Amino acid sequence: MTEPLLQVEHLTVTYETRQGPVRAVDDVSFTVYRGEVLGLVGESGCGKSTLGMALLRMVRPPGRISSGRMIFQGRDLMQLSEGEMRKLRGRHISMVFQDPMTSLNPLQRIGDHIVETIRTHEPQVSKKEAWERAAQLIQRLGISPDRLKDYPHQLSGGMRQRIMIGIGLALNADLIIADEPTTSLDVIVEAQFLDLLRELRDEFNLTMILITHNIGVVAELADRVAVMYAGRMAEIGPVHDVFHRTLHPYTRGLLASVPSIRLEDGLELETLSGAPPSLLDPPPGCRFHPRCPQAKPVCAQRVPAWQEIHPGHGTACWLYAEEEA
């Protein structure tokens, strides 16, 4: 494993509501290594996107990062001023948001988006030089430089998503956080987009956190997988291990519910029973225990500790505890 680029330690994000506090991210710890793609998966509402926003310190009131540390290139992001964070966003950590149409300014040409990003962080670069860099960049992404003069609505969904990736690459960011980058794409465009990400990863040695609910996307691109459930981390490990030596019952249920073209006649698609818990009043102990087919009495009483079961492959589950007392 290469050197750690980002170390997240016991991160908690809390939203204050009229009904009470909601911990959207609850005591989450993980590491991202330089040059790897970490897939972050889980059901809608499990805290994936909130975690991504927290890494950029972009959680807005009534939300706040209530505890934890985020060590990026040796610096704790929680100790930086807002001015220092502004210099870091885009330049060192970039985010590709879920819907490019809500991220791109409809009144601004595509080229101006990229030029503005470059000149904000590199003011010594002239507008002409920045425009030339933007043209070279989108050409490498398979888009004609002539489209720099177009507005976002004049591009297809796949093109807009590539532009968002281009903005992330404009400054050679050390870490790219991609939040559901294929959600709005059809199957054909999604396949082309995944091929592009694979090529960019090899060409630029990208370090990426890929936030998605699509297990197939993770299988295509990621080196490791982190599985979240109800604000907590359930399992983290290499892609092959998580898929073939699954540890947590929740991960097992996710994988079993993926449709297969080899599904035989008469067989039904498996589903996870029940529904995710309300984070206003989460169940005690392991939050998955009300839905877990392998739950034991201790699961409803105490939060399981994190354990590394295989090298680099760990989980928080009482099934692997040596001692329950």
C-alpha positions in Angstrom: 0.0 0.0 0.0 1.3 3.5 -0.8 1.5 6.4 1.6 -1.7 7.7 3.1 -3.0 10.9 1.5 -6.0 11.3 3.7 -6.7 9.9 7.2 -10.2 10.4 8.7 -10.4 9.7 12.4 -13.7 9.4 14.3 -15.5 12.0 12.1 -19.0 13.0 13.2 -21.4 15.3 11.4 -24.5 16.5 13.3 -27.6 18.3 12.1 -29.6 20.2 14.7 -33.3 19.8 13.9 -36.5 20.7 15.8 -37.0 17.1 16.7 -33.4 16.8 18.0 -29.9 16.2 16.8 -29.3 13.9 13.8 -25.9 12.3 13.4 -25.7 11.9 9.6 -22.0 10.7 9.9 -21.3 9.0 13.2 -17.7 8.2 14.4 -16.4 7.3 10.9 -12.7 6.4 10.3 -10.9 5.4 7.2 -7.8 6.1 5.1 -7.3 7.0 1.4 -4.0 6.1 -0.1 -2.2 8.0 -2.9 -3.1 6.7 -6.4 -6.1 4.6 -5.3 -9.8 4.8 -6.0 -11.9 4.2 -2.9 -15.5 3.3 -3.6 -18.0 4.5 -0.9 -21.3 2.7 -1.2 -24.6 2.3 0.8 -28.3 3.0 0.6 -29.7 6.4 0.0 -29.6 8.5 3.2 -26.7 6.5 4.8 -24.4 9.6 4.9 -22.2 9.2 1.8 -22.7 12.6 0.3 -22.6 14.3 3.8 -19.2 12.6 4.3 -18.0 13.9 1.0 -19.0 17.5 1.8 -17.4 17.2 5.3 -14.1 16.3 3.7 -14.1 19.8 2.1 -15.6 21.4 5.2 -18.6 22.4 3.2 -21.3 21.2 5.6 -23.6 24.2 6.1 -25.9 25.1 9.1 -27.9 23.5 10.7 -25.2 20.9 10.1 -21.7 21.0 11.6 -18.7 18.8 12.0 -19.1 18.0 15.7 -16.0 15.9 16.3 -13.1 14.1 14.6 -10.0 14.8 12.6 -9.2 14.9 8.9 -5.5 14.7 8.2 -4.7 15.6 4.6 -1.1 15.6 3.5 0.0 15.9 7.1 -2.3 18.8 8.0 -5.5 18.6 10.1 -8.2 20.2 8.0 -10.2 21.0 11.1 -7.4 23.3 12.3 -7.3 25.4 9.0 -9.0 28.8 8.7 -11.7 29.3 6.2 -9.3 31.3 4.0 -6.8 28.4 4.0 -9.6 26.0 3.2 -10.6 28.1 0.2 -7.1 27.8 -1.2 -7.2 24.1 -0.7 -10.6 23.5 -2.3 -10.2 22.9 -6.1 -6.4 23.2 -5.9 -5.7 20.1 -3.7 -9.2 18.6 -3.1 -11.8 18.8 -5.9 -15.4 17.6 -5.9 -17.5 16.4 -8.9 -21.1 17.0 -7.8 -24.0 14.7 -8.5 -25.8 16.8 -11.1 -23.7 19.0 -13.4 -26.6 21.2 -14.4 -26.9 22.4 -10.8 -23.1 22.9 -10.5 -22.5 24.7 -13.8 -23.6 28.3 -14.1 -26.3 28.4 -16.9 -25.3 32.0 -17.8 -21.6 31.2 -18.1 -19.8 29.6 -21.0 -18.0 26.3 -20.5 -14.6 27.8 -21.1 -15.2 30.5 -18.5 -15.9 27.8 -15.9 -12.5 26.2 -16.4 -10.6 29.5 -16.9 -12.1 30.9 -13.7 -11.0 27.8 -11.7 -7.4 28.1 -13.0 -7.1 31.9 -12.5 -8.6 31.8 -9.0 -5.8 29.6 -7.8 -3.1 30.7 -10.2 -3.6 34.4 -10.6 -0.3 34.8 -12.4 -1.7 32.8 -15.4 -3.1 35.1 -18.1 -6.6 34.6 -19.4 -5.2 33.6 -22.8 -3.0 30.9 -21.2 -5.8 29.6 -19.1 -8.1 29.4 -22.1 -5.4 27.4 -24.0 -5.0 25.0 -21.0 -8.8 24.6 -20.9 -8.8 23.8 -24.7 -6.1 21.2 -24.3 -7.8 19.7 -21.3 -11.3 19.1 -22.8 -9.7 17.8 -26.0 -8.1 15.1 -23.8 -11.6 14.4 -22.5 -12.9 13.8 -26.0 -14.7 17.2 -26.4 -13.9 19.6 -29.2 -12.3 22.8 -28.0 -14.9 24.7 -30.0 -17.4 23.7 -27.3 -15.7 25.9 -24.8 -17.9 28.8 -26.2 -21.1 26.8 -25.5 -23.4 27.2 -22.5 -24.1 24.1 -20.3 -27.6 23.6 -21.8 -26.0 23.1 -25.2 -24.1 20.0 -24.1 -25.3 16.5 -23.6 -25.4 14.9 -20.1 -22.2 12.9 -20.7 -20.4 16.0 -22.0 -21.5 18.1 -19.0 -20.2 15.3 -16.7 -16.9 15.3 -18.5 -16.7 19.1 -18.1 -17.1 18.6 -14.3 -14.3 16.1 -14.3 -12.3 18.6 -16.4 -12.8 21.3 -13.8 -11.5 18.8 -11.2 -8.4 18.0 -13.3 -7.7 21.6 -14.3 -5.4 22.2 -11.3 -4.2 18.6 -11.0 -6.0 18.1 -7.6 -4.4 15.6 -5.3 -7.8 14.1 -4.4 -11.0 14.1 -6.4 -14.3 13.3 -4.6 -16.9 12.2 -7.2 -20.4 12.2 -5.8 -22.7 9.8 -7.9 -21.0 10.8 -11.2 -23.1 8.4 -13.3 -26.5 8.9 -11.8 -28.0 11.1 -14.6 -26.4 9.1 -17.4 -28.0 6.4 -19.6 -26.4 2.9 -19.8 -24.4 3.6 -23.0 -23.1 7.0 -21.9 -22.3 5.5 -18.4 -20.2 2.8 -20.0 -18.3 5.4 -22.0 -17.9 7.6 -18.9 -16.5 4.7 -16.9 -14.0 4.0 -19.7 -12.9 7.6 -19.6 -12.5 7.6 -15.8 -10.3 4.5 -16.1 -8.1 6.2 -18.7 -7.8 9.4 -16.7 -6.9 7.4 -13.6 -4.1 5.7 -15.4 -2.9 8.9 -17.2 -3.1 11.3 -14.2 -2.5 8.7 -11.4 -5.8 10.0 -9.8 -6.6 9.5 -6.2 -10.4 9.4 -6.0 -13.3 8.8 -3.6 -16.1 7.5 -5.7 -19.4 7.9 -3.9 -22.2 5.7 -5.4 -25.0 3.3 -4.7 -24.1 1.4 -7.9 -22.1 -1.7 -6.9 -21.2 -2.3 -10.6 -19.4 1.1 -10.9 -17.4 0.2 -7.8 -16.5 -3.2 -9.3 -15.3 -1.5 -12.5 -13.2 1.3 -11.0 -12.4 0.9 -7.3 -9.3 -0.6 -5.6 -11.0 -0.7 -2.2 -14.6 -0.4 -1.0 -16.1 1.3 2.1 -19.6 0.3 3.0 -21.8 2.7 5.0 -25.0 2.0 6.9 -27.0 4.6 8.8 -24.1 7.0 9.2 -21.6 4.4 10.3 -18.9 2.4 8.5 -19.9 -1.3 8.2 -17.0 -2.8 6.2 -13.8 -1.7 4.4 -11.6 -3.8 2.2 -10.1 -4.5 -1.2 -12.7 -4.9 -3.9 -12.0 -8.6 -4.5 -12.2 -9.4 -0.8 -15.4 -7.5 -0.2 -17.1 -9.1 -3.2 -15.8 -12.7 -2.5 -15.1 -12.8 1.2 -17.9 -10.5 2.4 -17.9 -10.0 6.1 -20.8 -7.8 7.2 -24.4 -9.1 6.7 -25.4 -5.7 5.3 -22.8 -5.9 2.6 -23.9 -9.4 1.9 -27.5 -8.2 1.5 -26.4 -5.4 -0.9 -24.5 -7.7 -3.1 -27.3 -10.3 -3.2 -29.8 -7.6 -4.3 -27.9 -6.7 -7.4 -29.8 -7.9 -10.5 -28.0 -10.5 -12.6 -28.6 -11.4 -16.3 -27.9 -15.0 -15.3 -31.0 -15.1 -13.0 -32.7 -18.4 -13.7 -36.4 -18.7 -14.3 -38.4 -19.0 -11.1 -35.8 -17.3 -8.9 -36.7 -14.0 -7.3 -34.4 -11.1 -6.7 -33.3 -10.9 -3.1 -34.1 -7.8 -1.1 -33.1 -6.5 2.3 -36.1 -6.8 4.7 -37.3 -3.7 6.5 -36.1 -0.1 6.0 -33.1 2.0 7.1 -33.6 3.4 10.7 -34.4 7.0 11.4 -31.3 8.8 12.5 -33.3 10.9 14.9 -33.9 7.8 17.0 -31.5 5.1 15.8 -31.7 1.6 17.3 -29.3 0.8 20.1 -26.2 -1.3 19.5 -25.6 -2.2 15.9 -27.9 -0.1 13.8 -28.4 -3.0 11.3 -29.6 -5.5 13.9 -33.4 -5.0 13.3 -32.9 -6.1 9.6 -30.1 -8.6 10.2 -30.8 -12.3 9.6 -27.8 -13.2 11.8 -28.5 -10.8 14.7 -27.7 -12.0 18.2 -28.9 -10.6 21.6 -25.6 -8.6 22.0 -26.2 -6.8 18.7 -29.2 -4.9 20.2 -27.3 -4.0 23.3 -23.8 -2.8 22.4 -22.0 -1.1 19.4 -19.6 -3.6 17.8 -15.9 -2.6 17.8 -14.0 -2.3 14.5 -12.0 -5.4 13.7 -9.5 -6.3 11.0 -10.5 -9.8 9.9 -8.2 -10.2 6.9 -5.2 -8.0 6.0 -6.6 -4.6 5.1 -10.2 -5.9 5.3 -12.2 -5.0 8.4 -15.8 -4.8 9.7 -17.8 -3.7 12.7 -19.9 -6.8 13.5 -20.5 -9.0 16.5 -20.3 -12.1 14.4 -16.5 -11.8 14.5 -16.0 -10.8 18.2 -13.9 -13.3 20.1 -15.6 -12.2 23.4 -19.1 -10.7 23.7 -19.0 -10.1 27.4 
